[in-house]
Amino acid sequence: MKRLLLPAIATFAIAWAIFSIARTHPRPQNAEPPSPPPATTFSDSVAAVGLLEASTEKIAIGAPLAGVVEKVFVQAGDTVPTGAPLFTLETRHLRATLGVRQAALATARAHVQTAETELADAQDQLTRSQRLGSEKVISTDELMRKKFTVQTAEARLSEARAEIATASAQIAETETEIERSTVRAPLAAQVLQVKVRAGEFAPAGQTAEPLLLLGGARPLHVRVDVDEHEGWRVRAEALAMAHVRGNAALKTPLKFVRFEPMVVPKKSLTGASTERVDTRVLQVIYAVVDDQLPLFVGQQMDIFIEDSAPPAKTAAR
């Protein structure tokens, strides 16, 4: 009996181990993709990746003057006409300067009146002196001093009038700066992004991140990156189709717009493990024909372009 106990225990332990391993071993399952991958409808095609963009490309809006933002009039998604206000800067210091310059203009006008009066008086005295000089009542020296007095009064009047012109120009300059403090849309477009808020300081000129982004919403354009070694296969008259990522059933034909004349390093990456990042690409711009699809600026799309190019010829040796 004792001789059979140990083999029985060992057999039970082995069986239990096999059962435990079989129970915990993962079972392979077929993982279905959430959506089927896009497939071309052309017999021969060039596959590429496209990036949706506004037809006007992105318009980065900055501030012409440095200052604190007083009010923002738009939000992302708004459609604005040409000249619509986007945001305005605080203008209290400019309005104070405008008041000072308006006071300077009033002073200059008063100086003109004074100079005109002095000139009229000097001319009257010169006329009297010339009459007396013809009768030898006053000396020639005295007559010359009267003439010089008239010339001095004329110069002072010209100076006073110049002060008016200067003050008026300074007022126009300040009014222009006040007008420039309200940043307006340069063209009819859609607000793509708003990165400025009331109370924030807006630096003047170009910034690393634009204060606002505008772009023509319709029709959308798609910038297609074609690898340089396949660029010769793409023709302007070739048909092209774009598929929405995540739902290949959503697709739209594309209309050729233009070739970008310069081949550039690839920047739009898909994240695939086999993707080369040292590739240079030919950028082809197409217009989206179907505007009813749920498309957004900055979205990536899968593009298929019909290969209508003749086969490459091998050089004879």
Secondary structure, DSSP 4 states (H G I P E B T S, - for coil): -HHHHHHHHHHHHHHHHHHHHHHHSPPP-----SSPPP---SSSEEEEEEEEE-TT--EEE-BSS-EEEEEE---TT-EE-TT-EEEEE--HHHHHHHHHHHHHHHHHHHHHHHHHHHHHHHHHHHHHHHHHHHTT-S-HHHHHHHHHHHHHHHHHHHHHHHHHHHHHHHHHHHHHHHHHTEEE-SSSEEEEEE---TT-EE-BB--SS-SEEEE--SS-EEEEEEEGGGGGG--TTS-EEEEETTEEEEEEEEEEEEE-SS-EE-------TT--SS-EEEEEEEEES-TTS---TT-EEEEEEE--SPPPPPPP-
